[in-house]
């Protein structure tokens, strides 16, 4: 009888009981603590390496971060300086065979690139030109040393420059002329201290291409001898020239000789009276500029 009651209870009451809903588990985000720990350890190691002293050769060298934090104002207090020991093409301007070394206060000719054809070294403090300055530079065509303090030029400094056509030594302190290269067309030595004894008798004789010769504002007592036939412009103004001969420009033994290429001679500012030397200009197409009375 008890068995029947139990069976009846299961069939009647159990279906009426609603099953409990399943538990909803929260979605858990899995965090890779191992990765975070490794990254943290790297940061910690980097921090420790920067904060502690580094031992090198048995001495402690501290990382001074104050050097990095210096203000820009402290750097502006450093006065600018001219470093004349820099390589030539940093100290000067090198451009397509031309070297410009103007107004940089150099006291000697800087080493030049071997392909240099044009050198402009005006307004510096160069006092001396050595034969070795151009020993390996065979491509030079123009040199300008105007406005320096040149007092001495070694023998042979220019004579081996077989391609040199233009040379300016104006506004220096020369008392004599160097040996000049054979293909020179223009030579400027205005405003020096050159006297007649500082110019050799045949200094210009072999310069068969020389067309422009500037020797004004010096201390010459006479016109240089053996001037080449190629000469077109001759400046001798403001010297101390007191005499001139019939053979200075002309040829006294050839009355038909005409100096056809000479276009200009300046002799003003000299104590000579040109009217007293008429025969000296008989071969010229125009009279020199100067004092006649």
C-alpha positions as CSV (number, residue, x, y, z in Angstrom):
1,X,0.0,0.0,0.0
2,X,2.8,2.4,0.9
3,X,4.4,1.6,-2.5
4,X,1.3,2.7,-4.4
5,X,1.2,6.0,-2.5
6,X,4.7,6.9,-3.3
7,X,4.2,6.1,-7.0
8,X,1.0,8.2,-7.1
9,X,2.9,11.2,-5.5
10,X,5.6,11.1,-8.2
11,X,3.1,11.1,-11.1
12,X,1.0,13.9,-9.6
13,X,3.3,16.4,-8.0
14,X,6.7,16.1,-9.7
15,X,5.5,17.5,-13.1
16,X,4.1,20.5,-11.3
17,X,7.5,21.6,-10.0
18,X,9.3,24.0,-12.5
19,X,13.0,23.2,-13.0
20,X,15.3,26.0,-11.8
21,X,16.9,28.1,-14.6
22,X,20.5,27.4,-15.3
23,X,23.0,29.7,-13.6
24,X,24.4,32.4,-16.0
25,X,28.2,32.6,-15.6
26,X,29.8,36.0,-15.9
27,X,32.1,36.3,-18.9
28,X,35.5,36.4,-17.5
29,X,38.3,38.3,-19.4
30,X,41.5,36.4,-19.1
31,X,44.5,38.7,-18.6
32,X,47.9,37.5,-19.6
33,X,49.7,38.3,-16.3
34,X,52.8,36.7,-17.5
35,X,53.2,39.1,-20.4
36,X,52.5,42.1,-18.2
37,X,55.0,40.9,-15.7
38,X,57.7,40.5,-18.3
39,X,57.0,44.0,-19.8
40,X,57.1,45.5,-16.3
41,X,60.4,43.8,-15.5
42,X,61.9,45.3,-18.7
43,X,60.8,48.8,-17.8
44,X,62.0,48.3,-14.3
45,X,65.4,47.1,-15.6
46,X,65.7,50.1,-18.0
47,X,64.8,52.5,-15.2
48,X,67.4,50.9,-12.9
49,X,70.1,51.1,-15.6
50,X,69.5,54.8,-16.1
51,X,69.3,55.6,-12.5
52,X,72.4,53.8,-11.3
53,X,76.0,54.5,-12.1
54,X,77.6,52.7,-15.0
55,X,81.0,51.2,-14.2
56,X,83.6,51.6,-16.9
57,X,87.3,50.8,-16.5
58,X,86.9,50.7,-12.7
59,X,85.5,54.3,-12.5
60,X,82.0,55.4,-11.9
61,X,80.5,57.5,-14.7
62,X,77.1,59.0,-13.7
63,X,74.5,59.8,-16.3
64,X,74.0,63.5,-15.8
65,X,70.6,64.3,-17.2
66,X,71.2,68.0,-16.4
67,X,73.3,68.2,-19.6
68,X,70.2,67.4,-21.6
69,X,68.1,69.9,-19.8
70,X,70.4,72.8,-20.4
71,X,68.5,75.9,-21.7
72,X,69.2,77.2,-25.1
73,X,70.2,80.6,-23.6
74,X,73.4,79.1,-22.3
75,X,74.4,78.0,-25.8
76,X,73.9,81.5,-27.2
77,X,76.5,82.9,-24.8
78,X,79.3,81.2,-26.7
79,X,81.0,83.8,-28.9
80,X,81.4,82.9,-32.6
81,X,84.9,82.0,-33.8
82,X,86.6,81.7,-37.2
83,X,88.3,78.4,-37.5
84,X,91.0,78.9,-40.2
85,X,92.2,75.3,-39.8
86,X,89.1,73.8,-41.6
87,X,89.5,72.0,-44.9
88,X,89.7,74.4,-47.8
89,X,86.3,73.7,-49.2
90,X,84.6,74.2,-45.8
91,X,86.6,77.4,-45.0
92,X,86.2,78.7,-48.6
93,X,83.6,78.1,-51.3
94,X,84.5,75.6,-54.0
95,X,82.4,75.6,-57.1
96,X,83.1,74.0,-60.5
97,X,86.9,74.6,-60.4
98,X,86.6,78.0,-58.7
99,X,87.7,78.6,-55.1
100,X,86.5,81.7,-53.3
101,X,88.5,82.5,-50.1
102,X,87.5,86.2,-49.7
103,X,87.5,88.1,-46.5
104,X,88.1,85.1,-44.2
105,X,91.3,86.4,-42.5
106,X,93.6,83.6,-43.7
107,X,97.3,84.3,-43.4
108,X,98.6,81.8,-45.9
109,X,97.4,80.2,-49.2
110,X,95.2,77.3,-48.3
111,X,95.7,73.8,-49.9
112,X,93.8,73.8,-53.1
113,X,91.9,71.0,-54.9
114,X,94.0,69.8,-57.8
115,X,91.4,70.8,-60.4
116,X,91.3,74.5,-59.3
117,X,91.3,76.9,-62.2
118,X,90.3,80.1,-60.6
119,X,91.4,81.3,-57.1
120,X,89.9,84.4,-55.5
121,X,91.7,85.1,-52.2
122,X,91.1,88.9,-51.9
123,X,91.0,90.9,-48.7
124,X,92.8,88.6,-46.3
125,X,96.0,88.7,-44.3
126,X,98.3,86.7,-46.5
127,X,101.9,87.9,-46.1
128,X,103.9,85.5,-48.1
129,X,103.5,83.2,-51.1
130,X,105.7,80.1,-51.2
131,X,106.7,78.2,-54.3
132,X,105.0,75.1,-52.8
133,X,101.6,76.8,-52.7
134,X,101.0,76.0,-56.4
135,X,103.5,73.2,-57.0
136,X,100.8,70.6,-57.7
137,X,98.1,72.9,-59.2
138,X,98.8,73.0,-63.0
139,X,95.3,74.0,-64.0
140,X,95.2,77.5,-62.6
141,X,94.1,80.2,-65.1
142,X,93.3,83.1,-62.8
143,X,94.6,84.2,-59.4
144,X,93.5,87.2,-57.4
145,X,95.4,88.2,-54.2
146,X,94.2,91.8,-54.1
147,X,93.9,93.5,-50.7
148,X,96.3,91.3,-48.7
149,X,99.6,92.0,-46.9
150,X,102.0,90.2,-49.3
151,X,105.6,91.3,-48.9
152,X,107.4,88.3,-50.3
153,X,106.9,85.9,-53.2
154,X,109.3,83.1,-53.5
155,X,111.1,82.5,-56.8
156,X,109.2,80.2,-59.0
157,X,105.9,80.6,-57.2
158,X,104.1,81.5,-60.5
159,X,106.6,80.7,-63.2
160,X,105.5,77.0,-63.5
161,X,101.8,77.9,-63.9
162,X,101.8,77.4,-67.7
163,X,98.1,78.0,-68.1
164,X,97.8,81.1,-65.9
165,X,96.4,84.1,-67.8
166,X,95.3,86.6,-65.2
167,X,97.2,87.5,-62.0
168,X,96.3,90.3,-59.6
169,X,98.6,91.4,-56.7
170,X,97.1,94.8,-56.3
171,X,96.9,96.5,-52.9
172,X,99.7,94.7,-51.2
173,X,103.2,95.5,-49.9
174,X,105.5,94.3,-52.6
175,X,108.8,96.0,-53.4
176,X,109.7,93.8,-56.3
177,X,108.0,91.7,-58.9
178,X,108.2,87.9,-59.1
179,X,109.0,85.9,-62.2
180,X,105.7,85.8,-64.2
181,X,104.3,82.9,-66.1
182,X,104.7,82.9,-70.0
183,X,101.0,83.0,-71.0
184,X,99.9,85.9,-68.8
185,X,97.5,88.3,-70.5
186,X,96.6,90.5,-67.5
187,X,98.9,91.5,-64.7
188,X,97.8,93.9,-61.9
189,X,100.2,95.2,-59.3
190,X,98.6,98.6,-58.6
191,X,99.1,100.1,-55.2
192,X,102.2,98.4,-54.0
193,X,105.7,99.7,-53.1
194,X,107.5,98.6,-56.2
195,X,110.6,100.6,-57.3
196,X,112.3,100.3,-60.7
197,X,115.1,98.2,-59.3
198,X,112.5,95.7,-58.2
199,X,111.6,94.9,-61.9
200,X,114.1,93.0,-63.9
201,X,115.1,94.3,-67.3
202,X,113.5,91.5,-69.2
203,X,110.6,90.9,-66.8
204,X,108.0,91.5,-69.5
205,X,110.0,90.8,-72.7
206,X,108.9,87.1,-73.1
207,X,105.3,87.7,-72.2
208,X,104.1,87.7,-75.8
209,X,100.4,87.5,-74.7
210,X,100.4,90.3,-72.2
211,X,97.8,92.9,-73.1
212,X,96.9,94.6,-69.8
213,X,99.7,95.8,-67.4
214,X,98.7,97.8,-64.3
215,X,101.6,99.3,-62.2
216,X,99.9,102.5,-61.0
217,X,100.4,103.9,-57.5
218,X,103.8,102.5,-56.9
219,X,107.3,104.1,-56.5
220,X,108.7,103.6,-60.0
221,X,111.4,106.0,-61.2
222,X,111.2,105.0,-64.8
223,X,109.0,103.1,-67.3
224,X,109.8,99.4,-67.4
225,X,112.0,98.2,-70.3
226,X,111.3,95.8,-73.1
227,X,107.5,96.0,-73.1
228,X,106.0,93.4,-75.4
229,X,104.3,94.2,-78.7
230,X,101.1,92.6,-77.5
231,X,100.5,95.4,-74.9
232,X,97.3,97.4,-75.2
233,X,96.7,99.0,-71.8
234,X,99.6,100.4,-69.7
235,X,98.9,102.1,-66.4
236,X,101.8,104.0,-64.7
237,X,99.9,106.8,-63.0
238,X,101.1,108.2,-59.6
239,X,104.6,106.9,-59.5
240,X,107.8,108.8,-59.4
241,X,108.8,108.6,-63.0
242,X,111.2,111.4,-64.0
243,X,112.7,110.2,-67.3
244,X,111.7,108.4,-70.5
245,X,113.8,107.6,-73.6
246,X,113.0,107.3,-77.3
247,X,113.2,103.5,-77.0
248,X,110.8,103.2,-74.1
249,X,107.8,102.7,-76.5
250,X,109.3,103.2,-79.9
251,X,112.4,102.2,-81.8
252,X,114.8,105.0,-82.3
253,X,116.5,103.2,-85.2
254,X,113.3,102.6,-87.1
255,X,111.3,105.8,-87.9
256,X,108.6,103.8,-89.6
257,X,107.8,101.6,-86.7
258,X,104.2,101.9,-85.3
259,X,103.0,100.3,-82.1
260,X,99.6,99.4,-83.5
261,X,98.1,97.6,-80.5
262,X,98.7,100.2,-77.8
263,X,95.4,101.9,-77.0
264,X,96.1,103.6,-73.6
265,X,99.0,104.8,-71.6
266,X,98.3,106.6,-68.3
267,X,101.2,108.6,-66.7
268,X,99.4,111.3,-64.8
269,X,100.6,112.0,-61.3
270,X,104.3,111.6,-62.2
271,X,106.8,114.5,-62.0
272,X,107.8,114.1,-65.6
273,X,106.8,116.7,-68.2
274,X,105.8,114.7,-71.3
275,X,106.1,117.6,-73.7
276,X,109.9,117.4,-73.3
277,X,109.9,113.9,-74.7
278,X,108.0,114.2,-78.0
279,X,110.1,111.6,-79.9
280,X,109.3,109.0,-77.2
281,X,105.7,108.9,-78.5
282,X,106.2,109.2,-82.2
283,X,105.2,105.5,-82.8
284,X,102.0,105.7,-80.8
285,X,98.5,106.3,-82.3
286,X,97.6,108.5,-79.3
287,X,99.5,110.4,-76.7
288,X,99.8,109.2,-73.1
289,X,97.6,110.8,-70.4
290,X,99.7,113.0,-68.2
291,X,101.3,116.4,-67.7
292,X,102.6,118.2,-70.8
293,X,103.3,121.7,-69.4
